[in-house]
Amino acid sequence: MAKAAKTAIKTKDARAAAEAKNWTKVIRAVRSQKTGAYTFKEAIIHKDKIRQYLAQK
């Protein structure tokens, strides 16, 4: 049987755990002009700056 994934942040510092929840992994599809194929760019962004990140080209 497979183990269930644990998504809880395990740390002794509650403040650090609360701050870690403010970050989000963003995956953006980018199309190559040369081949037309899509590649994926991953970044870890603060939740307040996600719209700015996705708006830029």
Secondary structure, 3 states (H helix, E strand, C coil): CCCCCCCCCCCCCHHHHHHHCCEEEEEEEEECCCCCCEEEEEEEEEHHHHHHHHHCC
